[in-house]
Amino acid sequence: MKSPLSVLVAILSGLVVLAGYFFPFPVLIAIRTPMLDWAVTLAGIAGMVAIINLIVGVHLKRLREAGSKRFFSIVVLITFLMVAGFGFYLGPADPKFQKVVTAVQTPIETSLMALLAITLTYSSLKMLQRQRNWMGLVFFLSVILFLVINSGVLAFSAEIPVLQDLLSGFHQIPAAGARGILLGIALGSLATGVRILIGSDKPYSG
């Protein structure tokens, strides 16, 4: 059974925080600020619990099991301990610690972007096979075109003004798509927030 108290607390908290943004009265700001601090603290605690569960509940458990996954768990644990040790010893703002984080983060991001490029290319080919229409062809050509543009093959375009202007125009197209995605995320978040405020959705109750 869903508790009406949790529903009431969630709705009132959301309304107070929302009202504090639109009506910056001192009373509302005095209530909103600690509530946001509590939310940030709870989010940090939830992140710590998730990390502990990942390390203890997943990777340490794999070390006790036979199989090829043990190697990857060992790599994850060693990397985590090294980065955490540097962070506690040097501090998060230290330039040396930032270099360590960058040395770990950059290869991961590069691998994910390479995997995304391969996935998009494969998906465009499958789409072109299943849907032999102009939409599938446009999607396939767009993927290939932007992969070529962003690969650095056309670096010589800086010496050709016309080609450079053309490529600059092509670079604006993904920005428009990103704005559309951000607008969709904003509208979806707004709709979810409204449903929670009116009590239609109750993700906080059991």
C-alpha positions in Angstrom: 0.0 0.0 0.0 1.4 3.4 -1.0 1.9 5.8 2.0 -0.1 9.0 1.6 2.5 10.7 3.8 5.3 10.1 1.4 3.2 11.4 -1.5 2.3 14.5 0.5 6.0 15.2 1.5 7.2 14.7 -2.1 4.5 17.0 -3.6 5.0 19.7 -1.0 8.8 19.6 -1.3 8.6 19.9 -5.1 6.2 22.8 -4.9 8.4 24.6 -2.4 11.5 24.2 -4.5 9.7 25.2 -7.7 8.1 28.2 -6.0 11.5 29.3 -4.7 12.8 29.6 -8.3 9.8 31.6 -9.6 9.2 33.7 -6.5 12.5 34.5 -4.8 11.1 35.5 -1.4 13.5 35.2 1.5 11.3 32.6 3.3 11.1 30.4 0.3 14.8 30.7 -0.4 15.6 29.8 3.3 13.5 26.6 2.9 14.6 25.8 -0.6 18.4 26.0 0.0 18.7 23.3 2.7 16.3 21.1 0.8 18.5 21.2 -2.3 21.6 20.6 0.0 19.8 17.5 1.4 19.1 16.3 -2.2 22.7 16.7 -3.2 23.9 14.9 -0.1 21.5 12.0 -0.7 22.6 11.8 -4.3 26.2 11.6 -3.2 25.4 8.9 -0.7 23.4 7.0 -3.4 26.5 7.2 -5.7 28.8 5.9 -3.0 26.4 3.0 -2.3 26.3 2.2 -6.0 30.2 2.2 -6.2 30.5 0.0 -3.1 27.9 -2.4 -4.6 29.9 -2.4 -7.9 33.2 -3.1 -6.2 32.1 -5.5 -3.5 28.9 -7.1 -4.9 30.1 -7.6 -8.5 33.9 -7.5 -9.0 35.1 -9.0 -5.7 32.5 -11.7 -6.2 33.9 -12.4 -9.7 37.4 -12.8 -8.2 36.1 -15.9 -6.3 34.7 -17.4 -9.5 36.6 -19.2 -12.2 36.4 -17.7 -15.7 37.7 -15.1 -18.1 35.8 -12.3 -16.4 38.3 -12.3 -13.4 40.9 -10.5 -15.5 38.6 -7.6 -16.2 37.5 -7.4 -12.6 41.2 -7.2 -11.5 41.8 -4.4 -13.9 38.8 -2.5 -12.6 39.7 -3.0 -9.0 43.4 -1.9 -9.5 42.3 1.1 -11.5 39.7 2.1 -8.9 42.1 1.8 -6.0 44.8 3.8 -7.8 42.5 6.6 -8.8 40.8 6.7 -5.3 44.2 6.6 -3.6 45.5 9.5 -5.7 42.3 11.4 -5.0 42.4 11.0 -1.3 46.2 11.8 -1.1 46.5 14.7 -3.5 42.9 16.1 -3.5 40.5 16.4 -6.4 41.8 19.8 -7.5 45.5 18.8 -7.8 46.9 18.9 -11.3 48.6 15.5 -10.9 45.3 13.9 -9.9 43.6 15.5 -12.9 46.2 13.9 -15.1 45.6 10.5 -13.6 41.8 10.9 -14.1 42.4 12.1 -17.7 44.7 9.1 -18.4 41.9 6.8 -17.3 39.0 8.7 -18.7 40.3 9.5 -22.2 40.9 5.9 -23.4 37.4 4.9 -22.1 35.7 7.8 -23.9 37.7 7.1 -27.0 36.7 3.4 -27.0 33.0 4.3 -26.4 33.1 6.8 -29.3 34.7 4.2 -31.6 32.1 1.7 -30.5 29.3 4.2 -31.2 30.7 5.0 -34.7 30.8 1.3 -35.5 27.3 0.8 -34.1 25.9 3.7 -36.1 27.5 2.5 -39.3 26.2 -1.1 -38.8 22.7 0.3 -37.9 22.6 2.4 -41.0 23.5 -0.6 -43.2 20.8 -2.7 -41.5 18.3 0.1 -41.9 19.2 0.5 -45.6 18.7 -3.2 -46.1 15.3 -3.3 -44.4 14.0 0.0 -45.6 15.0 0.8 -49.2 13.6 4.3 -49.2 15.0 7.8 -49.1 15.0 8.0 -45.3 17.2 5.0 -45.0 19.5 6.3 -47.7 19.7 9.8 -46.0 20.6 8.2 -42.7 23.3 6.0 -44.2 24.8 8.9 -46.2 24.7 11.2 -43.1 26.6 8.6 -41.0 29.3 8.1 -43.6 29.6 11.8 -44.3 30.0 12.9 -40.7 32.4 10.0 -40.0 34.6 11.2 -42.9 34.4 14.9 -41.9 35.3 14.2 -38.2 38.0 11.7 -39.0 40.6 14.4 -39.9 40.9 13.2 -43.6 39.8 16.6 -44.8 42.3 18.6 -42.7 43.6 20.2 -45.8 40.3 22.1 -46.2 41.8 24.9 -44.1 43.7 25.9 -47.2 40.6 26.0 -49.4 38.2 28.8 -48.2 35.2 27.4 -50.1 35.6 23.9 -48.7 36.2 25.2 -45.2 33.0 27.2 -45.3 31.1 24.1 -46.6 32.5 21.9 -43.8 31.7 24.6 -41.2 28.1 24.5 -42.4 28.0 20.7 -42.1 29.4 21.0 -38.5 26.3 23.1 -37.6 23.9 20.2 -38.4 24.8 18.0 -35.5 24.5 21.0 -33.2 20.9 21.4 -34.4 20.2 17.8 -33.7 21.8 18.1 -30.2 19.5 21.0 -29.5 16.5 18.9 -30.5 17.7 16.1 -28.2 18.1 18.6 -25.3 14.7 20.1 -25.9 13.2 16.6 -25.8 15.0 15.8 -22.6 13.8 19.1 -21.1 10.2 18.4 -22.1 10.3 14.9 -20.8 11.8 16.0 -17.5 9.1 18.7 -17.2 6.3 16.2 -17.9 7.7 13.8 -15.4 8.0 16.5 -12.8 4.5 17.6 -13.3 3.2 14.1 -13.0 5.1 13.7 -9.7 3.8 17.0 -8.4 0.2 16.2 -9.1 0.6 12.7 -7.6 0.1 10.8 -10.8 3.5 9.1 -10.6 4.8 7.9 -7.3 8.4 6.6 -7.8 9.3 7.4 -4.2 6.7 5.0 -2.6 6.9 1.3 -2.1 
